[in-house]
Amino acid sequence: MENKTLKSKLARYIDAGFPIIYINTFEEDKVDNIISEISSGKEVYEWNETNGYIDFENKTAMLEDCTLSSMLDQLKTKDLLEEKIIVLKDITSYLEEPKIVSKIKGLARMINQGVDATVIIVSSILVIPKDLEKYITILEMDYLNTDEIKEIIRNFIQENLSIQEKDEKLIDEFALAFKGLTEFEITNLLALSYADDGALTRKDLRLIFDQKQQMIKKAGILEMIPLKETIDDIGGLENLKEWFERKAKVYKNINKAKKYGVDMPKGVLIAGVPGCGKSLNAKAAANLFEVPLLRLDMGRLMGKYVGESESNLRNAIALAEAISPCVLWIDELEKAFAGIGGAGGGAEVTTRLFGNFLTWMQEKESLTFVVATANDITKLPPELLRKGRFDEIFYVGLPSRAEREKIFKIHITKRRAMDLNNIDISKLVDKTEGFSGADIEGVVKDAIETAFSDDKVSIQTADIIEAIQNTHSLSEIMKDALEKMKKEYETRKFKNSSRR
């Protein structure tokens, strides 16, 4: 299938005389087809590690045993470079060699001085040496849209399953499930589904889900989180839970909601005390929305090459959007954007990443719902807290008396439901003022483990009280920081997650 956006961009950049175009993709065959279509009379030559310097169209050797270095030497005069497109593959390791970088830079300078030629680097790994940064333009293969995916599925059915009727509803389900996969991956999965039982059925959707998990693992920046927690596992935070339930109704009926005039949901920033359910809310939201939960590890974005960090962020966002509908969870957001506006290379990269993230949040039109969590919003840039970035910003504080009661009931019921009626929850609540939700969970776990070790038939109120007495609450450990944080949230008038 033809990637129209890449094709039109590549043609424009070649016509405009851009010296080096870096196509960041592993789909070499598709790129070869596009280059052939837009070469417009220019001679196209290729160098790759396996075959050396070859004619691009018929893949025959131009020079026997030609190294990359000697091939670049062949092109260093104007006459030999004029009206040529030079395609370089398998060269990422060579881009760390100063001599090779210098020779490619020499070609780029000749093109900038008027030679009608283009160097195209094709690689799935993005490596941009500092010396080539100003000469390189990065292009990426766009993900297939739903109509393009449907066309691939229909063609596959026509060629392989002529006896199977085209079930349009099933094709729609497959097309949605295939979002984010390449044509190569889609064709392979269709073939695998066909080989399994000679037909395409709904049970084959599991294969696609497994492949998406593989894809996310291989990308190394996003992580797919298994969904076990539900909204019922959250003790208290009623305002936030109700807000999520309203968003879920919009999210699940998005076409109807848009016709009614409802804006596309963007996401939520949940800020506040550690251990009070922020992460749990991200997981519960994905469960409520009935979509996958992807966690973005901002620490993994940082790369050692120029432009690599920004490319990693673009790839992560593109992958999340392609897989959408999904919830994208960004944990400890303040750590990701620490040092913005400062001096030095690291701070500059962070500032650029932040700008890219802000632009995406402002303009986002996909069903990628962002749940960002932060412990300390005083470290977040004020631009991120402006209206329009997130749909809402919630503050999560230490649980109230009523919330502590619910949290105790949830954790005891989850582990020892048969003992719940024998435990005086009110007594436990009295003794846990200043405890976080995580503190309470820890107390219940410790009490149950101790009772098991002591061969007790059941757990009693006294067992849990003993565990409470052996625990230092969050309000003890972080007293000054919590008071400062609470004042900050109240000053900024963030919406409280709880009913007080």
C-alpha positions as CSV (number, residue, x, y, z in Angstrom):
1,M,0.0,0.0,0.0
2,E,1.2,3.5,-0.8
3,N,2.1,5.8,2.1
4,K,0.8,9.1,0.5
5,T,2.0,11.5,3.2
6,L,5.6,10.2,3.1
7,K,5.5,10.1,-0.7
8,S,4.4,13.7,-1.1
9,K,6.8,15.0,1.6
10,L,9.8,13.1,0.0
11,A,9.0,14.5,-3.4
12,R,8.7,18.0,-2.1
13,Y,12.0,17.8,-0.2
14,I,13.9,16.4,-3.1
15,D,12.5,19.1,-5.4
16,A,13.5,21.7,-2.8
17,G,17.1,20.5,-2.8
18,F,17.2,19.2,0.8
19,P,20.7,17.5,1.0
20,I,20.1,14.5,3.3
21,I,16.7,12.9,4.1
22,Y,16.7,10.4,6.9
23,I,13.7,8.0,6.6
24,N,13.2,6.4,10.0
25,T,11.5,3.0,9.2
26,F,12.2,-0.7,8.9
27,E,9.9,-1.1,5.9
28,E,12.7,-0.8,3.3
29,D,10.6,-2.4,0.4
30,K,7.9,0.1,0.8
31,V,10.4,3.0,0.8
32,D,12.1,1.5,-2.3
33,N,8.7,1.6,-4.1
34,I,8.1,5.3,-3.1
35,I,11.6,6.4,-4.2
36,S,11.2,4.6,-7.6
37,E,7.9,6.5,-8.1
38,I,9.2,10.0,-7.2
39,S,12.7,9.7,-8.7
40,S,11.5,11.7,-11.8
41,G,14.3,10.7,-14.2
42,K,17.1,10.9,-11.8
43,E,19.5,7.9,-11.5
44,V,19.1,6.1,-8.2
45,Y,22.0,4.2,-6.6
46,E,22.1,2.2,-3.4
47,W,24.7,1.1,-0.9
48,N,24.0,-1.6,1.7
49,E,26.2,-3.8,3.9
50,T,25.3,-7.0,2.0
51,N,25.7,-6.1,-1.6
52,G,27.8,-2.9,-1.5
53,Y,27.3,-0.2,-4.3
54,I,24.3,-1.4,-6.5
55,D,22.0,-0.1,-9.1
56,F,18.8,0.7,-7.2
57,E,16.2,-0.6,-9.8
58,N,17.8,-4.0,-10.7
59,K,19.9,-4.4,-7.6
60,T,23.0,-5.3,-9.7
61,A,26.5,-4.5,-8.4
62,M,28.1,-1.2,-9.7
63,L,31.5,-2.0,-8.1
64,E,32.7,-5.3,-6.8
65,D,33.5,-5.4,-3.0
66,C,32.8,-1.7,-2.6
67,T,33.0,-0.3,0.9
68,L,30.9,2.6,2.0
69,S,34.0,4.8,2.3
70,S,35.1,4.1,-1.3
71,M,31.6,4.5,-2.7
72,L,31.4,8.0,-1.1
73,D,34.8,8.8,-2.6
74,Q,33.4,7.9,-6.0
75,L,30.8,10.6,-5.7
76,K,32.9,13.5,-4.5
77,T,33.1,15.3,-7.8
78,K,30.2,17.4,-9.1
79,D,29.8,15.6,-12.4
80,L,29.4,12.2,-10.7
81,L,26.9,13.4,-8.1
82,E,24.7,15.5,-10.4
83,E,21.1,14.3,-11.0
84,K,21.5,11.3,-8.7
85,I,19.6,10.0,-5.7
86,I,22.0,8.0,-3.4
87,V,20.2,5.6,-1.0
88,L,22.2,4.5,2.0
89,K,21.1,1.5,4.1
90,D,22.7,-0.4,7.0
91,I,24.9,2.6,7.9
92,T,24.0,3.5,11.5
93,S,27.2,2.0,12.9
94,Y,29.3,3.9,10.3
95,L,27.7,7.2,11.5
96,E,30.0,7.0,14.6
97,E,33.1,7.1,12.3
98,P,34.4,10.7,11.9
99,K,35.8,9.9,8.4
100,I,32.5,8.6,7.1
101,V,30.6,11.5,8.6
102,S,33.0,13.9,7.0
103,K,32.5,12.4,3.5
104,I,28.7,12.5,3.8
105,K,29.0,16.1,5.0
106,G,31.1,16.8,1.9
107,L,28.3,15.5,-0.4
108,A,25.7,17.6,1.6
109,R,27.8,20.8,1.2
110,M,28.0,20.1,-2.6
111,I,24.2,19.7,-2.8
112,N,23.8,22.9,-0.8
113,Q,26.1,24.7,-3.3
114,G,23.8,23.8,-6.2
115,V,24.5,20.2,-7.2
116,D,21.1,18.6,-8.1
117,A,21.2,15.5,-5.9
118,T,19.8,13.9,-2.8
119,V,21.2,11.5,-0.2
120,I,18.5,9.3,1.4
121,I,19.4,7.3,4.6
122,V,16.9,4.5,5.3
123,S,17.1,3.0,8.8
124,S,14.9,1.8,11.7
125,I,17.4,3.3,14.1
126,L,17.8,7.0,14.3
127,V,21.5,8.2,14.6
128,I,22.3,11.8,13.8
129,P,25.9,12.9,14.3
130,K,26.3,16.5,15.4
131,D,28.2,17.4,12.2
132,L,25.3,16.4,10.1
133,E,22.5,17.8,12.2
134,K,22.0,20.9,10.0
135,Y,21.9,19.0,6.8
136,I,19.5,16.2,7.8
137,T,15.7,16.2,7.6
138,I,13.9,13.3,9.3
139,L,10.8,11.6,7.8
140,E,8.9,8.8,9.3
141,M,6.5,6.2,7.8
142,D,3.0,7.2,8.8
143,Y,0.8,4.5,10.4
144,L,-2.0,3.2,8.2
145,N,-5.4,4.7,8.6
146,T,-8.6,2.6,9.1
147,D,-9.6,2.7,5.5
148,E,-6.1,1.6,4.3
149,I,-6.2,-1.3,6.8
150,K,-9.7,-2.3,5.6
151,E,-8.5,-2.4,2.0
152,I,-5.6,-4.8,3.1
153,I,-8.1,-7.1,4.9
154,R,-10.6,-7.1,1.9
155,N,-7.8,-7.9,-0.5
156,F,-6.6,-10.7,1.7
157,I,-10.1,-12.2,1.9
158,Q,-10.5,-11.9,-1.9
159,E,-7.2,-13.6,-2.6
160,N,-7.3,-16.3,0.1
161,L,-10.8,-16.7,1.4
162,S,-13.0,-16.5,-1.6
163,I,-15.5,-18.8,0.0
164,Q,-15.8,-16.6,3.1
165,E,-18.4,-13.8,2.9
166,K,-17.1,-10.3,3.6
167,D,-18.5,-9.6,7.0
168,E,-18.2,-5.8,7.2
169,K,-18.7,-5.7,10.9
170,L,-15.9,-8.2,11.4
171,I,-13.7,-6.2,9.0
172,D,-14.4,-3.1,11.1
173,E,-13.3,-4.9,14.3
174,F,-10.2,-6.3,12.7
175,A,-9.3,-2.8,11.3
176,L,-9.6,-1.2,14.7
177,A,-7.6,-4.0,16.3
178,F,-4.9,-3.6,13.6
179,K,-4.4,0.1,14.2
180,G,-0.7,0.9,14.9
181,L,0.6,-2.2,13.0
182,T,2.6,-2.0,9.7
183,E,1.3,-3.5,6.5
184,F,4.0,-6.2,6.9
185,E,2.7,-7.1,10.4
186,I,-0.9,-7.0,9.3
187,T,-0.3,-9.3,6.3
188,N,1.6,-11.8,8.5
189,L,-1.1,-11.9,11.1
190,L,-3.8,-12.4,8.5
191,A,-1.8,-15.3,7.1
192,L,-1.3,-16.7,10.6
193,S,-5.0,-16.5,11.3
194,Y,-5.8,-18.2,8.0
195,A,-3.3,-21.0,8.6
196,D,-4.8,-21.6,12.0
197,D,-8.3,-22.7,10.8
198,G,-8.7,-21.6,7.2
199,A,-10.8,-18.6,8.1
200,L,-10.9,-15.2,9.8
201,T,-12.9,-15.2,13.0
202,R,-13.3,-13.1,16.1
203,K,-11.0,-15.4,18.1
204,D,-8.2,-14.3,15.9
205,L,-8.4,-10.8,17.5
206,R,-6.4,-12.3,20.4
207,L,-3.4,-12.8,18.0
208,I,-3.5,-9.1,17.1
209,F,-3.5,-8.1,20.8
210,D,-0.5,-10.3,21.4
211,Q,1.3,-8.7,18.5
212,K,0.6,-5.2,19.8
213,Q,2.1,-6.2,23.1
214,Q,5.2,-7.4,21.2
215,M,5.4,-4.2,19.3
216,I,5.2,-2.1,22.5
217,K,7.8,-4.2,24.2
218,K,10.2,-3.9,21.2
219,A,9.7,-0.1,21.0
220,G,11.1,0.0,24.6
221,I,9.5,3.3,25.5
222,L,5.9,2.4,26.2
223,E,4.8,-0.5,28.5
224,M,1.4,-2.2,28.3
225,I,0.1,-2.5,31.9
226,P,-2.3,-5.5,32.6
227,L,-5.6,-4.3,34.0
228,K,-6.7,-5.8,37.3
229,E,-7.9,-2.8,39.3
230,T,-11.3,-1.3,38.9
231,I,-13.0,1.8,40.1
232,D,-14.4,-0.2,43.0
233,D,-10.8,-0.8,44.3
234,I,-10.5,2.9,45.1
235,G,-11.6,3.9,48.6
236,G,-13.1,7.4,48.5
237,L,-12.0,10.0,45.9
238,E,-15.7,10.2,44.9
239,N,-15.3,13.5,42.9
240,L,-12.6,12.0,40.8
241,K,-14.4,8.7,40.3
242,E,-17.6,10.5,39.2
243,W,-15.6,12.6,36.8
244,F,-14.0,9.5,35.3
245,E,-17.5,7.9,34.9
246,R,-18.8,10.9,33.0
247,K,-15.7,10.9,30.7
248,A,-16.1,7.1,30.1
249,K,-19.6,7.8,28.8
250,V,-18.3,10.4,26.4
251,Y,-15.3,8.2,25.4
252,K,-17.4,5.1,24.7
253,N,-19.9,7.1,22.7
254,I,-17.5,9.5,21.0
255,N,-19.3,9.9,17.7
256,K,-22.6,10.6,19.3
257,A,-20.9,12.9,21.8
258,K,-19.2,14.9,19.0
259,K,-22.4,15.3,17.1
260,Y,-24.0,16.7,20.3
261,G,-21.1,19.2,20.5
262,V,-18.9,17.6,23.1
263,D,-15.2,18.2,22.7
264,M,-12.7,15.3,22.3
265,P,-11.5,14.3,25.8
266,K,-7.8,15.2,26.4
267,G,-6.9,13.8,29.8
268,V,-6.4,14.6,33.5
269,L,-3.5,15.6,35.8
270,I,-3.8,14.0,39.2
271,A,-1.4,15.6,41.7
272,G,-0.9,15.2,45.4
273,V,0.3,13.0,48.2
274,P,2.3,9.8,47.4
275,G,0.6,6.6,48.1
276,C,-3.0,8.0,47.9
277,G,-4.3,6.3,44.7
278,K,-3.0,8.4,41.8
279,S,-1.5,5.3,40.0
280,L,-4.5,3.2,40.9
281,N,-6.8,5.8,39.2
282,A,-4.8,5.5,36.0
283,K,-5.4,1.7,35.9
284,A,-9.0,2.0,37.0
285,A,-9.7,4.6,34.3
286,A,-8.4,2.3,31.5
287,N,-10.6,-0.5,32.9
288,L,-13.6,1.9,33.0
289,F,-13.0,3.0,29.5
290,E,-12.5,-0.6,28.4
291,V,-9.2,0.2,26.5
292,P,-5.5,-0.8,26.9
293,L,-3.3,1.1,29.4
294,L,0.1,2.2,28.1
295,R,2.7,3.6,30.5
296,L,5.2,6.1,29.1
297,D,8.5,6.0,30.9
298,M,9.9,9.5,30.3
299,G,13.3,8.4,31.5
300,R,13.6,6.1,28.5
301,L,13.1,8.9,26.1
302,M,16.5,10.4,26.6
303,G,18.9,9.3,23.8
304,K,22.6,10.0,23.3
305,Y,22.3,11.4,19.7
306,V,21.1,14.8,18.5
307,G,17.3,14.6,17.9
308,E,17.0,11.1,19.3
309,S,15.0,12.1,22.5
310,E,12.5,14.2,20.4
311,S,12.2,11.3,17.9
312,N,11.6,8.9,20.8
313,L,8.8,11.1,22.1
314,R,7.3,11.4,18.6
315,N,7.4,7.7,18.2
316,A,5.8,7.0,21.6
317,I,3.0,9.5,20.8
318,A,2.5,8.1,17.3
319,L,2.4,4.6,18.7
320,A,-0.1,5.5,21.4
321,E,-2.3,7.4,18.8
322,A,-2.1,4.5,16.4
323,I,-3.1,2.0,19.1
324,S,-5.9,4.3,20.3
325,P,-8.4,4.2,21.8
326,C,-6.2,3.8,24.8
327,V,-5.2,5.5,28.1
328,L,-1.6,6.9,28.1
329,W,-0.3,7.0,31.7
330,I,2.6,9.3,32.4
331,D,3.8,8.7,35.9
332,E,5.7,11.3,38.0
333,L,5.4,14.0,35.4
334,E,7.4,16.5,37.4
335,K,10.5,14.3,37.0
336,A,10.2,14.2,33.3
337,F,10.3,18.0,32.8
338,A,12.7,19.0,35.6
339,G,15.2,21.6,34.6
340,I,13.2,23.3,31.8
341,G,14.6,26.6,30.8
342,G,18.0,25.9,32.3
343,A,21.4,26.1,30.6
344,G,23.3,23.1,29.2
345,G,22.6,20.4,26.7
346,G,20.4,18.3,28.9
347,A,18.1,21.2,29.9
348,E,17.8,22.2,26.2
349,V,16.7,18.7,25.2
350,T,14.1,18.7,28.1
351,T,12.8,22.1,27.0
352,R,12.3,20.8,23.4
353,L,10.6,17.6,24.7
354,F,8.3,19.7,26.9
355,G,7.4,22.0,23.9
356,N,6.6,19.0,21.7
357,F,4.5,17.4,24.5
358,L,2.6,20.7,25.1
359,T,1.8,21.1,21.4
360,W,0.5,17.6,21.2
361,M,-1.7,18.0,24.3
362,Q,-3.1,21.2,22.9
363,E,-3.8,19.9,19.4
364,K,-4.6,16.2,20.2
365,E,-7.6,14.8,18.2
366,S,-7.1,11.1,18.8
367,L,-8.8,8.9,21.4
368,T,-5.6,8.8,23.4
369,F,-6.7,9.8,26.9
370,V,-3.7,11.0,29.0
371,V,-3.6,10.3,32.7
372,A,-0.6,12.2,34.1
373,T,0.3,11.8,37.8
374,A,2.6,14.1,39.9
375,N,3.7,14.2,43.5
376,D,4.9,17.8,43.5
377,I,3.4,20.2,41.1
378,T,5.6,23.1,42.3
379,K,8.3,21.5,40.1
380,L,6.0,21.5,37.0
381,P,6.3,24.4,34.5
382,P,3.2,26.7,34.8
383,E,2.5,26.4,31.1
384,L,1.5,22.8,31.7
385,L,-1.2,23.8,34.2
386,R,-3.0,26.3,31.9
387,K,-6.5,25.6,30.9
388,G,-6.7,23.6,27.7
389,R,-3.8,21.2,28.3
390,F,-5.8,18.9,30.5
391,D,-9.6,18.6,30.9
392,E,-9.1,18.9,34.7
393,I,-6.5,18.9,37.4
394,F,-7.3,17.1,40.6
395,Y,-5.7,17.2,44.0
396,V,-5.4,13.9,46.0
397,G,-4.8,14.4,49.8
398,L,-4.5,12.1,52.7
399,P,-7.8,10.0,53.1
400,S,-10.5,11.3,55.4
401,R,-12.1,9.2,58.1
402,A,-14.8,7.9,55.8
403,E,-12.2,7.1,53.1
404,R,-10.0,5.2,55.5
405,E,-12.9,3.1,56.5
406,K,-13.6,2.2,52.8
407,I,-9.9,1.5,52.2
408,F,-9.7,-0.9,55.2
409,K,-12.8,-2.7,54.0
410,I,-11.4,-3.0,50.4
411,H,-8.1,-4.5,51.5
412,I,-9.5,-6.8,54.2
413,T,-12.2,-8.1,51.8
414,K,-9.7,-8.7,49.0
415,R,-7.5,-10.9,51.3
416,R,-9.7,-12.2,54.2
417,A,-13.3,-11.5,53.4
418,M,-14.4,-14.2,56.0
419,D,-12.8,-12.2,58.8
420,L,-14.3,-8.8,57.9
421,N,-17.3,-9.0,60.3
422,N,-15.1,-9.8,63.3
423,I,-12.9,-6.7,62.9
424,D,-13.8,-3.4,64.5
425,I,-13.1,-1.1,61.5
426,S,-14.0,2.0,63.5
427,K,-11.2,1.3,66.0
428,L,-8.7,1.0,63.1
429,V,-9.8,4.2,61.6
430,D,-9.3,6.1,64.9
431,K,-5.7,4.9,65.0
432,T,-4.8,5.8,61.4
433,E,-5.2,9.6,61.2
434,G,-2.5,10.8,58.8
435,F,-2.1,7.4,57.1
436,S,-2.1,7.2,53.3
437,G,-4.0,4.6,51.3
438,A,-0.6,2.8,50.7
439,D,0.1,2.9,54.5
440,I,-3.2,1.2,55.2
441,E,-2.7,-1.5,52.6
442,G,0.7,-2.2,54.1
443,V,-0.7,-2.5,57.6
444,V,-3.4,-5.0,56.4
445,K,-0.8,-7.1,54.5
446,D,1.6,-7.1,57.5
447,A,-1.2,-8.2,59.9
448,I,-2.3,-11.0,57.6
449,E,1.3,-12.2,57.1
450,T,2.0,-12.2,60.8
451,A,-1.2,-14.0,61.6
452,F,-0.4,-16.7,59.1
453,S,3.2,-17.1,60.5
454,D,1.8,-17.4,64.0
455,D,-0.7,-20.2,62.8
456,K,-3.8,-18.1,63.7
457,V,-7.1,-19.3,62.4
458,S,-8.3,-15.8,61.6
459,I,-7.1,-12.2,61.9
460,Q,-8.5,-10.0,64.7
461,T,-8.7,-6.3,65.3
462,A,-5.7,-6.6,67.7
463,D,-3.5,-8.0,64.9
464,I,-4.1,-5.0,62.7
465,I,-3.7,-2.5,65.6
466,E,-0.3,-4.1,66.3
467,A,0.7,-3.6,62.7
468,I,-0.5,0.0,62.9
469,Q,1.7,0.6,65.9
470,N,4.8,-0.7,64.0
471,T,4.2,1.6,61.1
472,H,5.3,5.2,60.7
473,S,2.6,7.1,58.7
474,L,3.3,9.3,55.7
475,S,2.2,12.4,57.7
476,E,5.0,11.6,60.2
477,I,7.6,11.0,57.6
478,M,6.7,14.0,55.3
479,K,4.9,16.4,57.7
480,D,6.5,19.7,56.5
481,A,6.4,18.7,52.8
482,L,2.7,17.6,53.0
483,E,1.6,20.9,54.6
484,K,3.5,22.9,52.0
485,M,2.0,20.8,49.2
486,K,-1.6,21.1,50.6
487,K,-1.2,24.9,50.8
488,E,0.0,25.0,47.2
489,Y,-2.9,23.0,45.9
490,E,-5.4,25.1,47.7
491,T,-3.8,28.3,46.5
492,R,-4.0,27.1,42.9
493,K,-7.7,26.0,43.5
494,F,-7.3,22.5,42.1
495,K,-10.4,20.4,42.3
496,N,-10.3,18.1,45.3
497,S,-10.7,14.4,44.4
498,S,-12.5,13.7,47.7
499,R,-15.7,15.0,49.2
500,R,-14.8,16.9,52.4
